Amino acid sequence: MRLRRCAALVLLLSLIGFSHHALAQSQAESPSRLAQPDQDAIRHVVEAQLAAFQRDDGTAAFGFAAPAIRQKFGDAATFMAMVKSGYPAVYRPKSVAFQGLMDTERVRTRSCG
C-alpha cells in the first residue's frame, strides 16, 4: 500500500503541479534552465503516458514509467492495476493543464521503499 502511494505520488505531482500563483512566483525566482526542446520532451512523455492510460494500453503506460517504478511494480498489469484502483484522477483525468517547468535544488525526498 505504501509503495503504491509513493509511486502514484510521483505521477500525481508531475500532473497536478502547484497553484498558478505559487508557480508564477517560483518561476520568477528560479525559471527552468532546461532548453526548450528538453522541456517539450518532458511534456511529450507525460502526454503520451496519459494517452496510454486513456487507451488502456498498459504496456505503453508502463514503458513511460521511471526505471525505479518499473522495477518496483514488475509488469504492466500490476502497474495499471495500481493506477486504476488508487489514482483514478490520473487514470482518467477530466482535464490536464501544463503550467511550465520549475528547477528545484536540494529537494529532500523520502524513500518509498
C-alpha positions in Angstrom: 0.0 0.0 0.0 2.8 2.5 0.9 4.7 1.6 -2.3 1.6 2.3 -4.4 1.1 5.7 -2.7 4.7 6.7 -3.3 4.7 5.6 -6.9 1.5 7.3 -7.7 2.5 10.4 -5.8 5.4 10.9 -8.2 3.0 10.6 -11.1 0.4 12.9 -9.5 3.0 15.6 -8.7 4.0 15.6 -12.4 0.4 16.1 -13.4 -1.1 18.3 -10.8 1.6 20.8 -10.0 1.3 23.9 -7.9 -1.3 26.6 -7.9 -0.9 29.3 -10.6 0.2 31.9 -8.1 2.8 29.7 -6.5 4.1 28.5 -9.8 4.4 32.0 -11.2 6.2 33.2 -8.1 8.6 30.2 -8.1 9.3 30.5 -11.8 10.2 34.2 -11.3 12.7 33.1 -8.7 14.0 30.0 -10.4 12.9 29.6 -14.1 13.8 26.4 -15.7 17.3 26.2 -17.1 16.3 23.4 -19.4 16.4 24.1 -23.1 13.0 24.4 -24.7 13.5 21.1 -26.6 14.1 19.3 -23.3 11.0 20.9 -21.8 9.0 19.9 -24.8 10.3 16.3 -24.5 9.2 16.1 -20.8 5.7 17.3 -21.7 5.5 14.8 -24.5 6.3 11.9 -22.2 3.6 13.0 -19.7 1.1 13.5 -22.5 2.0 10.1 -24.1 1.6 8.3 -20.8 -1.8 9.9 -20.2 -2.9 8.9 -23.7 -1.8 5.3 -23.0 -3.9 5.3 -19.9 -6.9 6.5 -22.0 -6.4 3.7 -24.4 -5.9 1.1 -21.6 -2.5 0.4 -23.1 -0.7 -0.8 -20.0 2.4 -1.8 -21.9 2.9 1.7 -23.3 2.0 3.4 -20.0 4.4 1.2 -18.0 7.1 1.9 -20.6 6.9 5.6 -19.8 7.3 5.0 -16.0 10.7 5.7 -14.4 13.0 2.7 -14.2 12.6 2.6 -10.4 8.8 2.4 -10.7 9.1 -0.3 -13.4 11.3 -2.3 -11.1 9.0 -1.9 -8.1 5.9 -2.9 -9.9 7.5 -5.6 -12.2 5.0 -5.6 -15.0 2.4 -3.5 -16.9 -0.6 -5.3 -15.5 0.4 -4.7 -11.9 1.3 -1.1 -12.6 -2.1 -0.4 -14.4 -4.0 -2.1 -11.6 -2.3 0.2 -9.1 -3.1 3.3 -11.1 -6.7 2.3 -11.8 -7.6 1.5 -8.3 -5.5 4.0 -6.4 -5.4 7.0 -8.7 -8.5 7.3 -10.9 -7.8 11.0 -11.4 -4.5 10.1 -13.1 -6.1 7.1 -15.0 -9.0 9.1 -16.3 -8.4 12.8 -15.7 -11.2 15.3 -16.5 -8.6 17.8 -17.7 -4.9 18.3 -17.7 -3.1 21.7 -17.7 0.6 22.2 -18.1 1.9 25.3 -16.4 5.6 25.2 -17.1 8.7 23.7 -15.5 10.5 24.9 -12.5 14.0 24.0 -11.4 14.5 23.0 -7.8 17.7 22.4 -5.9 18.3 20.3 -2.8 14.9 18.9 -2.6 14.7 16.4 0.2 12.8 13.3 -0.7 11.7 10.4 1.4 12.4 6.8 0.4 9.3 5.0 -0.9 10.9 1.6 -0.1 
